[in-house]
């Protein structure tokens, strides 16, 4: 993505990335999954429990604008955090990553402003997925959104995350690719 495609979000002045109209549907499905899984997630949250993590390996800036419009929307890390809070079972950790450090910084700032328990990583998704295996609580409940910007999804990312005992994966493959 080129710098010229980024826009300053009027809400916070941070960069927003261009997205298609379909992003609303994708985020609606993400929100729905987080809502319907709240009962299971609740069993892992609380004193003496392992916790529940949300992992977004391709988080971008956390906000986007619909191409060809002036409409700005939350991106997946914000949708995930807000949905977990709205259903009263917030994630205990949010792990975000993007290979673009300026976009990652914007997503981190946005989540921090929302008091999210966010941990940022930076680099290629495969390396971060591999490192997460040593960082995450093996007894926690994990949910990872895999949403690369193109169809070049390294299958090894999925292989690494599949080593976690309790993980759900939501993988978005763009029909345009």
Backbone as a chain_set.jsonl record, in Angstrom:
{"seq": "XXXXXXXXXXXXXXXXXXXXXXXXXXXXXXXXXXXXXXXXXXXXXXXXXXXXXXXXXXXXXXXXXXXXXXXXXXXXXXXXXXXXXXXXXXXXXXXXXXXXXXXXXXXXXXXXXXXXXXXXXXXXXXXXXXXXXXXXXXXXXXXXXXXXXXXXXXXXXXXXXXXXXXXXXXXXXXXXX", "coords": {"N": [[0.847, -1.164, 0.0], [0.548, 2.179, -0.825], [1.85, 5.297, 0.426], [0.3, 7.396, -0.479], [-2.252, 6.404, -0.561], [-3.141, 6.326, 2.022], [-5.155, 7.967, 4.452], [-5.765, 10.701, 6.646], [-7.477, 10.128, 9.579], [-10.42, 11.737, 10.478], [-11.348, 11.589, 13.094], [-9.235, 11.028, 14.912], [-6.859, 11.824, 13.754], [-4.938, 9.997, 13.036], [-3.432, 7.62, 10.71], [-5.533, 6.101, 8.216], [-6.496, 3.238, 6.381], [-7.266, 2.318, 2.958], [-10.244, 0.525, 2.256], [-12.483, -1.959, 0.942], [-16.057, -1.86, 0.306], [-17.017, -4.277, 1.208], [-15.745, -4.725, 3.605], [-17.317, -4.019, 5.74], [-19.155, -6.155, 5.933], [-17.369, -8.255, 6.514], [-16.383, -7.391, 9.012], [-18.757, -7.463, 10.4], [-19.213, -10.225, 10.567], [-16.987, -10.957, 12.098], [-17.576, -9.608, 14.494], [-19.974, -10.912, 15.166], [-19.035, -13.565, 15.595], [-17.421, -13.144, 17.857], [-19.341, -12.333, 19.678], [-21.034, -14.65, 19.826], [-19.318, -16.467, 20.91], [-18.895, -15.744, 23.477], [-19.77, -17.046, 25.826], [-18.137, -19.334, 26.097], [-15.657, -18.036, 26.191], [-15.91, -16.648, 28.581], [-15.511, -18.589, 30.528], [-12.795, -18.726, 30.726], [-11.879, -16.435, 31.827], [-11.008, -14.443, 34.583], [-10.08, -14.443, 38.108], [-7.321, -16.554, 38.699], [-7.626, -17.925, 36.347], [-6.792, -18.814, 32.934], [-7.124, -16.947, 30.849], [-8.143, -15.097, 27.859], [-7.311, -14.593, 24.558], [-7.021, -12.321, 21.815], [-5.883, -12.328, 18.574], [-4.411, -10.564, 16.011], [-2.823, -10.692, 13.175], [-2.402, -9.146, 10.953], [-2.983, -6.329, 11.26], [-3.051, -3.695, 10.274], [-3.833, -0.216, 10.403], [-5.874, -0.062, 12.204], [-8.062, 1.475, 11.645], [-10.106, 2.338, 8.856], [-11.002, 3.604, 5.601], [-13.793, 3.646, 3.428], [-13.232, 2.908, 0.145], [-13.421, 5.439, -2.329], [-15.192, 6.982, -0.942], [-16.056, 9.159, 1.828], [-16.303, 7.843, 4.167], [-15.41, 6.551, 7.225], [-14.328, 3.699, 9.035], [-14.111, 1.386, 11.81], [-11.307, -0.826, 12.079], [-10.347, -4.32, 12.07], [-8.909, -4.915, 14.607], [-9.991, -3.041, 16.399], [-12.725, -3.516, 16.111], [-12.828, -6.137, 17.107], [-11.958, -5.819, 19.826], [-13.877, -3.949, 20.833], [-16.265, -5.375, 20.416], [-15.916, -7.536, 22.165], [-15.976, -6.201, 24.581], [-18.534, -5.038, 24.49], [-20.185, -7.281, 24.778], [-19.689, -7.899, 27.335], [-17.588, -9.61, 28.032], [-14.645, -9.174, 27.916], [-11.599, -9.572, 26.033], [-8.583, -10.765, 27.515], [-6.072, -10.261, 26.635], [-4.822, -8.547, 23.807], [-3.255, -9.181, 20.914], [-1.45, -7.614, 18.484], [-0.251, -7.194, 15.145], [1.692, -5.927, 12.464], [3.477, -5.576, 9.44], [4.168, -3.069, 8.678], [5.433, -0.546, 10.445], [4.465, 2.032, 11.081], [1.714, 1.872, 10.619], [1.093, -0.149, 12.431], [1.754, 1.165, 14.814], [-0.255, 3.128, 14.859], [-2.575, 1.536, 15.16], [-2.0, 0.418, 17.647], [-1.95, 2.749, 19.269], [-4.637, 3.518, 19.041], [-5.999, 1.343, 20.239], [-4.895, 1.45, 22.798], [-5.932, 3.875, 23.707], [-8.504, 3.06, 24.113], [-8.295, 1.604, 26.358], [-7.511, -1.028, 26.059], [-5.989, -4.216, 26.665], [-3.41, -4.325, 25.161], [-0.825, -5.759, 23.187], [1.862, -5.144, 21.193], [3.404, -6.352, 18.25], [5.946, -6.558, 15.794], [6.61, -7.077, 12.437], [7.09, -9.745, 10.061], [4.278, -11.847, 9.573], [4.596, -14.631, 9.877], [6.958, -14.988, 11.442], [6.14, -13.685, 13.77], [3.935, -15.256, 14.523], [5.256, -17.624, 15.129], [6.828, -16.8, 17.329], [4.808, -16.138, 19.126], [3.96, -18.554, 20.157], [5.649, -19.125, 22.277], [5.123, -17.044, 23.964], [2.419, -16.901, 24.676], [-0.084, -17.985, 27.027], [-0.409, -21.338, 27.438], [-2.703, -22.548, 28.333], [-4.749, -20.831, 27.955], [-7.62, -19.461, 26.183], [-7.607, -18.942, 22.786], [-8.057, -16.748, 20.043], [-7.662, -16.162, 16.703], [-7.494, -13.862, 14.099], [-6.967, -14.145, 10.758], [-6.098, -12.288, 8.238], [-4.831, -11.439, 5.606], [-3.538, -8.953, 3.27], [-3.612, -9.863, 0.715], [-3.814, -12.855, -1.291], [-1.579, -14.225, -0.558], [-1.101, -15.899, 1.72], [0.911, -17.255, 4.117], [0.997, -20.616, 4.708], [2.331, -21.7, 6.813], [1.939, -19.945, 8.919], [-0.587, -20.622, 9.866], [-0.045, -23.263, 10.592], [1.773, -22.895, 12.731], [0.167, -21.506, 14.631], [-1.739, -23.451, 15.053], [-0.593, -25.154, 16.851], [-1.274, -24.328, 19.35], [-3.213, -25.19, 22.21], [-5.919, -24.487, 22.551], [-7.461, -22.911, 20.211], [-9.2, -20.816, 17.997], [-9.627, -20.067, 14.609], [-10.229, -17.474, 12.389], [-10.316, -17.042, 9.125], [-9.828, -14.894, 6.527], [-10.312, -14.828, 3.151], [-9.9, -13.02, 0.364], [-12.242, -12.595, -2.2], [-11.563, -11.19, -4.399], [-8.92, -11.757, -4.878]], "CA": [[0.0, 0.0, 0.0], [1.378, 3.377, -0.916], [1.553, 6.4, 1.358], [-0.739, 8.263, -1.055], [-3.562, 5.801, -0.319], [-3.522, 6.563, 3.414], [-5.828, 9.238, 4.768], [-5.827, 11.05, 8.058], [-8.815, 9.908, 10.117], [-10.868, 12.972, 11.135], [-11.626, 11.368, 14.515], [-8.044, 11.07, 15.76], [-5.699, 12.305, 13.014], [-4.032, 8.901, 12.71], [-3.688, 7.119, 9.358], [-6.563, 5.106, 7.922], [-6.178, 2.546, 5.137], [-8.432, 2.119, 2.093], [-10.873, -0.797, 2.288], [-13.676, -2.066, 0.11], [-17.358, -1.867, 0.99], [-17.162, -5.602, 1.809], [-15.152, -4.743, 4.951], [-18.418, -3.964, 6.725], [-19.649, -7.529, 6.1], [-16.309, -9.012, 7.193], [-16.373, -6.983, 10.42], [-19.996, -7.961, 10.992], [-18.989, -11.638, 10.89], [-16.044, -10.973, 13.218], [-18.332, -9.209, 15.688], [-20.908, -11.998, 15.477], [-18.287, -14.67, 16.188], [-17.001, -12.754, 19.213], [-20.545, -12.347, 20.503], [-21.555, -16.001, 20.083], [-18.327, -17.25, 21.66], [-18.684, -15.111, 24.796], [-19.992, -18.021, 26.894], [-16.916, -20.131, 26.24], [-14.591, -17.12, 26.606], [-16.145, -16.295, 29.983], [-14.966, -19.66, 31.365], [-11.343, -18.577, 30.798], [-11.576, -15.104, 32.342], [-11.235, -14.258, 36.005], [-8.941, -14.794, 38.968], [-6.844, -17.925, 38.64], [-7.918, -18.542, 35.054], [-5.712, -18.614, 31.954], [-7.366, -15.783, 30.01], [-8.621, -15.242, 26.485], [-6.563, -13.655, 23.729], [-7.392, -11.998, 20.437], [-4.652, -12.167, 17.808], [-4.616, -10.021, 14.662], [-1.466, -10.656, 12.616], [-2.354, -8.197, 9.837], [-3.93, -5.368, 11.827], [-3.01, -2.379, 9.617], [-3.839, 0.928, 11.322], [-7.001, -0.127, 13.131], [-9.196, 2.218, 11.069], [-10.042, 2.403, 7.404], [-12.048, 4.374, 4.922], [-14.351, 2.946, 2.287], [-12.702, 3.495, -1.096], [-14.347, 6.251, -3.104], [-16.118, 7.693, -0.054], [-15.466, 9.81, 3.005], [-16.792, 7.061, 5.296], [-14.36, 5.89, 7.993], [-14.853, 2.611, 9.871], [-13.133, 0.672, 12.624], [-10.695, -2.012, 11.513], [-10.565, -5.552, 12.832], [-8.521, -4.952, 16.021], [-10.943, -2.256, 17.18], [-13.997, -4.243, 16.1], [-12.685, -7.264, 18.03], [-11.925, -5.36, 21.224], [-15.166, -3.347, 21.197], [-17.281, -6.434, 20.474], [-15.736, -8.304, 23.404], [-16.435, -5.342, 25.686], [-19.987, -4.875, 24.374], [-20.875, -8.465, 25.292], [-19.298, -8.002, 28.755], [-16.571, -10.637, 28.235], [-13.511, -8.656, 27.141], [-10.369, -10.342, 25.939], [-7.589, -10.392, 28.528], [-4.925, -9.761, 25.873], [-4.988, -8.312, 22.379], [-1.949, -9.194, 20.252], [-1.564, -7.085, 17.13], [0.979, -7.174, 14.356], [1.702, -5.512, 11.068], [4.863, -5.391, 9.004], [4.362, -1.626, 8.552], [5.493, -0.068, 11.833], [3.634, 3.216, 11.312], [0.327, 1.411, 10.741], [1.029, -0.871, 13.705], [1.736, 2.173, 15.872], [-1.578, 3.756, 14.886], [-3.507, 0.57, 15.76], [-1.649, 0.335, 19.072], [-2.438, 3.974, 19.913], [-6.105, 3.486, 19.101], [-6.41, 0.365, 21.256], [-4.478, 1.975, 24.105], [-6.925, 4.908, 24.076], [-9.714, 2.341, 24.527], [-7.901, 0.834, 27.546], [-7.366, -2.448, 25.708], [-4.74, -4.832, 27.117], [-2.797, -4.588, 23.86], [0.606, -6.045, 23.051], [2.163, -5.04, 19.768], [4.54, -7.053, 17.675], [6.225, -5.932, 14.509], [7.374, -7.925, 11.541], [6.346, -10.659, 9.198], [3.303, -12.642, 10.337], [5.126, -15.962, 10.179], [7.882, -14.884, 12.573], [5.361, -13.329, 14.957], [3.163, -16.456, 14.911], [6.199, -18.551, 15.758], [7.189, -16.257, 18.646], [3.645, -16.16, 20.008], [3.857, -19.863, 20.807], [6.386, -19.091, 23.539], [4.628, -15.933, 24.775], [1.029, -17.065, 25.111], [-0.409, -18.999, 28.03], [-0.883, -22.518, 26.712], [-4.007, -22.97, 28.848], [-5.735, -19.799, 27.631], [-8.425, -19.605, 24.978], [-7.063, -18.021, 21.806], [-8.807, -16.518, 18.813], [-6.826, -15.422, 15.761], [-8.013, -13.427, 12.809], [-5.94, -14.185, 9.721], [-6.693, -11.471, 7.187], [-3.775, -10.765, 4.851], [-4.0, -8.019, 2.245], [-3.742, -10.566, -0.553], [-3.938, -14.296, -1.129], [-0.269, -14.792, -0.258], [-1.104, -16.338, 3.109], [1.822, -18.368, 4.376], [0.327, -21.685, 5.449], [3.073, -21.945, 8.047], [1.316, -19.143, 9.978], [-1.662, -21.465, 10.412], [0.593, -24.413, 11.237], [2.311, -22.482, 14.035], [-0.931, -21.218, 15.557], [-2.448, -24.701, 15.341], [0.065, -25.834, 17.971], [-1.913, -23.912, 20.601], [-4.214, -26.182, 22.618], [-7.276, -23.977, 22.366], [-7.449, -21.763, 19.309], [-10.116, -20.717, 16.877], [-9.092, -19.225, 13.55], [-11.131, -16.908, 11.395], [-9.429, -16.742, 8.011], [-10.509, -14.176, 5.458], [-9.681, -14.91, 1.838], [-10.608, -12.085, -0.499], [-12.706, -13.124, -3.488], [-10.902, -10.413, -5.441], [-7.62, -12.365, -5.13]], "C": [[0.895, 1.23, 0.0], [0.924, 4.427, 0.091], [0.398, 7.248, 0.841], [-2.139, 7.701, -0.831], [-4.045, 6.024, 1.115], [-4.218, 7.909, 3.53], [-5.749, 9.457, 6.265], [-7.274, 10.905, 8.521], [-9.264, 11.184, 10.844], [-11.146, 12.808, 12.629], [-10.383, 11.551, 15.371], [-6.77, 11.54, 15.056], [-4.695, 11.228, 12.636], [-4.364, 8.35, 11.319], [-4.791, 6.06, 9.304], [-6.241, 4.532, 6.543], [-7.429, 2.39, 4.279], [-8.937, 0.679, 2.186], [-12.077, -0.785, 1.351], [-14.939, -2.064, 0.962], [-17.586, -3.187, 1.729], [-16.599, -5.667, 3.23], [-16.234, -4.692, 6.027], [-18.969, -5.361, 6.996], [-18.638, -8.376, 6.869], [-16.297, -8.665, 8.678], [-17.65, -7.409, 11.133], [-19.871, -9.426, 11.393], [-18.022, -11.788, 12.066], [-16.773, -10.647, 14.523], [-19.29, -10.325, 16.117], [-20.185, -13.169, 16.134], [-17.906, -14.347, 17.631], [-18.193, -12.758, 20.166], [-20.997, -13.772, 20.831], [-20.576, -16.868, 20.862], [-18.101, -16.703, 23.072], [-18.85, -16.098, 25.947], [-18.762, -18.877, 27.159], [-15.79, -19.244, 26.767], [-14.702, -16.786, 28.097], [-15.548, -17.328, 30.935], [-13.456, -19.526, 31.574], [-10.906, -17.251, 31.414], [-11.914, -15.025, 33.822], [-10.027, -14.681, 36.808], [-8.592, -16.278, 38.87], [-7.11, -18.646, 37.333], [-6.888, -18.09, 34.023], [-5.9, -17.411, 31.03], [-7.824, -16.139, 28.604], [-7.947, -14.173, 25.63], [-7.179, -13.504, 22.342], [-6.096, -11.686, 19.717], [-5.018, -11.673, 16.413], [-3.239, -9.801, 14.053], [-1.293, -9.685, 11.463], [-3.259, -7.016, 10.172], [-4.034, -4.041, 11.092], [-3.093, -1.283, 10.68], [-4.983, 0.907, 12.333], [-8.212, 0.663, 12.689], [-9.003, 2.251, 9.564], [-11.099, 3.343, 6.874], [-12.499, 3.568, 3.71], [-13.883, 3.659, 1.013], [-13.787, 4.265, -1.842], [-15.346, 7.024, -2.274], [-15.333, 8.448, 1.013], [-15.924, 9.108, 4.281], [-15.632, 6.309, 5.94], [-14.999, 4.845, 8.902], [-13.724, 2.029, 10.72], [-12.59, -0.508, 11.834], [-10.84, -3.18, 12.478], [-10.063, -5.518, 14.277], [-9.475, -4.152, 16.912], [-12.302, -2.935, 17.237], [-13.941, -5.391, 17.103], [-12.722, -6.845, 19.485], [-13.283, -4.819, 21.649], [-16.262, -4.408, 21.314], [-17.152, -7.241, 21.756], [-16.191, -7.503, 24.619], [-17.953, -5.197, 25.677], [-20.739, -6.081, 24.922], [-20.401, -8.831, 26.702], [-18.319, -9.126, 29.067], [-15.329, -10.215, 27.426], [-12.307, -9.603, 27.137], [-9.388, -9.863, 27.005], [-6.282, -9.927, 27.894], [-5.331, -9.606, 24.416], [-3.582, -8.259, 21.794], [-2.14, -8.712, 18.823], [-0.201, -7.087, 16.455], [0.691, -6.597, 12.988], [3.151, -5.309, 10.682], [5.19, -3.916, 8.798], [4.299, -1.014, 9.953], [4.644, 1.17, 12.081], [2.162, 2.844, 11.433], [0.13, 0.681, 12.063], [0.956, 0.109, 14.871], [0.392, 2.857, 15.994], [-2.605, 2.82, 15.531], [-3.261, 0.458, 17.261], [-2.165, 1.565, 19.828], [-3.952, 3.952, 20.071], [-6.593, 2.512, 20.17], [-6.033, 0.829, 22.663], [-5.474, 3.022, 24.604], [-8.236, 4.287, 24.545], [-9.461, 1.462, 25.755], [-7.836, -0.664, 27.278], [-6.033, -2.971, 26.231], [-3.921, -5.296, 25.903], [-1.293, -4.801, 23.965], [0.902, -5.986, 21.568], [3.438, -5.787, 19.429], [4.829, -6.329, 16.369], [7.047, -6.865, 13.655], [6.482, -8.78, 10.675], [5.474, -11.577, 10.051], [3.848, -14.001, 10.738], [6.047, -15.934, 11.392], [7.133, -14.556, 13.857], [4.552, -14.523, 15.438], [4.064, -17.453, 15.626], [6.566, -18.084, 17.167], [6.023, -16.289, 19.629], [3.516, -17.476, 20.758], [4.581, -19.888, 22.148], [5.862, -18.014, 24.48], [3.25, -16.163, 25.378], [0.89, -18.161, 26.162], [-1.022, -20.2, 27.307], [-2.266, -22.982, 27.168], [-5.11, -21.954, 28.558], [-6.541, -20.194, 26.397], [-7.938, -18.537, 23.999], [-7.974, -17.944, 20.587], [-7.933, -15.669, 17.9], [-7.596, -15.11, 14.489], [-6.837, -13.416, 11.843], [-6.545, -13.494, 8.498], [-5.603, -10.713, 6.431], [-4.359, -9.867, 3.765], [-4.1, -8.648, 0.865], [-3.748, -12.062, -0.263], [-2.625, -14.975, -0.752], [-0.148, -15.154, 1.234], [-0.111, -17.476, 3.297], [1.121, -19.425, 5.233], [1.05, -22.021, 6.741], [2.545, -21.098, 9.208], [0.242, -19.981, 10.666], [-1.067, -22.657, 11.147], [1.129, -24.055, 12.624], [1.182, -22.246, 15.04], [-1.697, -22.487, 15.945], [-1.798, -25.507, 16.469], [-0.53, -25.429, 19.326], [-3.045, -24.885, 20.927], [-5.636, -25.743, 22.303], [-7.213, -22.729, 21.494], [-8.52, -21.923, 18.248], [-9.478, -19.752, 15.886], [-10.237, -18.745, 12.67], [-10.222, -16.416, 10.28], [-10.232, -16.087, 6.904], [-9.688, -14.299, 4.183], [-10.513, -14.037, 0.907], [-10.99, -12.745, -1.818], [-12.042, -12.393, -4.638], [-9.542, -10.988, -5.783], [-7.782, -13.708, -5.801]], "O": [[1.877, 1.301, 0.739], [-0.223, 4.439, 0.539], [-0.396, 7.763, 1.628], [-3.117, 8.444, -0.903], [-5.242, 5.918, 1.384], [-3.912, 8.856, 2.805], [-5.675, 8.508, 7.045], [-8.184, 11.487, 7.93], [-8.56, 11.662, 11.733], [-11.176, 13.8, 13.357], [-10.452, 12.159, 16.439], [-5.717, 11.643, 15.686], [-3.698, 11.521, 11.977], [-5.458, 8.587, 10.807], [-4.952, 5.247, 10.214], [-5.774, 5.244, 5.654], [-8.538, 2.336, 4.811], [-8.148, -0.265, 2.193], [-12.613, 0.272, 1.016], [-14.889, -2.245, 2.178], [-18.267, -3.217, 2.754], [-16.944, -6.577, 3.983], [-16.071, -5.264, 7.104], [-19.224, -5.717, 8.146], [-19.01, -9.127, 7.771], [-16.209, -9.562, 9.517], [-17.632, -7.685, 12.332], [-20.368, -9.825, 12.446], [-18.216, -12.644, 12.929], [-16.6, -11.334, 15.53], [-19.393, -10.637, 17.303], [-20.669, -13.713, 17.126], [-18.054, -15.186, 18.519], [-18.062, -13.142, 21.328], [-21.31, -14.071, 21.983], [-20.965, -17.897, 21.416], [-17.203, -17.162, 23.778], [-18.14, -15.998, 26.947], [-18.395, -19.114, 28.31], [-15.056, -19.637, 27.673], [-13.689, -16.657, 28.785], [-15.123, -16.977, 32.035], [-12.898, -20.136, 32.486], [-9.712, -16.971, 31.515], [-12.971, -15.482, 34.257], [-9.062, -15.215, 36.26], [-9.466, -17.141, 38.949], [-6.85, -19.844, 37.217], [-6.194, -17.094, 34.227], [-4.921, -16.907, 30.479], [-7.883, -17.306, 28.217], [-8.01, -12.986, 25.949], [-7.77, -14.432, 21.789], [-5.298, -10.876, 20.188], [-5.831, -12.284, 15.72], [-2.563, -8.826, 14.381], [-0.169, -9.422, 11.035], [-4.206, -6.735, 9.437], [-5.019, -3.324, 11.269], [-2.487, -1.408, 11.744], [-5.05, 1.761, 13.217], [-9.282, 0.544, 13.287], [-7.878, 2.2, 9.065], [-11.971, 3.812, 7.606], [-11.699, 2.9, 3.054], [-14.113, 4.856, 0.834], [-14.92, 3.803, -1.969], [-16.251, 7.656, -2.819], [-14.106, 8.375, 1.077], [-15.931, 9.71, 5.354], [-14.951, 5.524, 5.28], [-16.07, 5.069, 9.467], [-12.545, 2.161, 10.392], [-13.298, -1.114, 11.029], [-11.39, -3.034, 13.569], [-10.751, -6.064, 15.139], [-9.737, -4.543, 18.05], [-12.958, -2.935, 18.278], [-14.887, -5.602, 17.863], [-13.434, -7.445, 20.29], [-13.791, -5.185, 22.708], [-17.095, -4.34, 22.217], [-18.157, -7.594, 22.371], [-16.728, -8.065, 25.573], [-18.589, -5.228, 26.731], [-21.826, -5.922, 25.477], [-20.673, -9.925, 27.198], [-18.214, -9.558, 30.215], [-15.008, -10.813, 26.399], [-12.047, -10.323, 28.102], [-9.371, -8.682, 27.353], [-5.474, -9.269, 28.55], [-6.077, -10.418, 23.868], [-2.8, -7.377, 22.148], [-2.886, -9.309, 18.046], [0.843, -6.996, 17.101], [-0.397, -6.755, 12.434], [3.967, -4.91, 11.513], [6.363, -3.546, 8.749], [3.235, -0.972, 10.57], [4.143, 1.348, 13.191], [1.437, 3.419, 12.245], [-0.883, 0.869, 12.737], [0.184, -0.093, 15.809], [-0.062, 3.14, 17.103], [-3.411, 3.256, 16.353], [-4.204, 0.41, 18.05], [-2.75, 1.434, 20.904], [-4.479, 4.327, 21.118], [-7.51, 2.834, 20.926], [-6.789, 0.614, 23.611], [-5.815, 3.048, 25.787], [-8.992, 4.912, 25.287], [-10.32, 0.669, 26.142], [-8.079, -1.472, 28.174], [-5.045, -2.237, 26.238], [-3.765, -6.492, 25.658], [-0.594, -4.125, 24.72], [0.277, -6.688, 20.773], [4.395, -5.842, 20.201], [3.996, -5.552, 15.902], [8.068, -7.388, 14.101], [5.275, -8.559, 10.577], [5.888, -12.026, 11.12], [3.579, -14.469, 11.844], [5.923, -16.778, 12.279], [7.455, -15.091, 14.918], [4.489, -14.78, 16.641], [3.663, -18.055, 16.622], [6.608, -18.892, 18.095], [6.228, -16.451, 20.832], [3.013, -17.502, 21.882], [4.164, -20.6, 23.061], [6.131, -18.068, 25.68], [2.953, -15.673, 26.467], [1.648, -19.131, 26.177], [-2.048, -20.068, 26.638], [-2.928, -23.734, 26.453], [-6.274, -22.191, 28.88], [-6.193, -21.128, 25.674], [-7.866, -17.359, 24.35], [-8.572, -18.933, 20.164], [-7.51, -14.578, 18.281], [-8.25, -15.968, 13.897], [-5.829, -12.752, 12.087], [-7.399, -14.057, 7.813], [-5.461, -9.5, 6.587], [-5.523, -10.004, 3.389], [-4.621, -8.027, -0.06], [-3.693, -12.474, 0.896], [-2.581, -16.2, -0.642], [0.802, -14.752, 1.906], [-0.269, -18.544, 2.706], [0.704, -19.144, 6.356], [0.449, -22.568, 7.666], [2.687, -21.491, 10.366], [0.175, -20.04, 11.894], [-1.546, -23.021, 12.221], [0.96, -24.817, 13.577], [1.24, -22.734, 16.169], [-2.238, -22.574, 17.047], [-2.405, -26.447, 16.982], [-0.313, -26.109, 20.329], [-3.75, -25.349, 20.031], [-6.455, -26.54, 21.845], [-6.946, -21.63, 21.981], [-8.72, -22.999, 17.683], [-8.87, -18.754, 16.272], [-11.098, -19.525, 12.264], [-9.448, -15.478, 10.471], [-11.202, -16.658, 6.405], [-8.518, -13.921, 4.143], [-11.697, -14.297, 0.695], [-10.158, -13.377, -2.47], [-11.965, -12.926, -5.745], [-9.039, -10.738, -6.878], [-6.79, -14.375, -6.094]]}, "num_chains": 1, "name": "protein.A"}
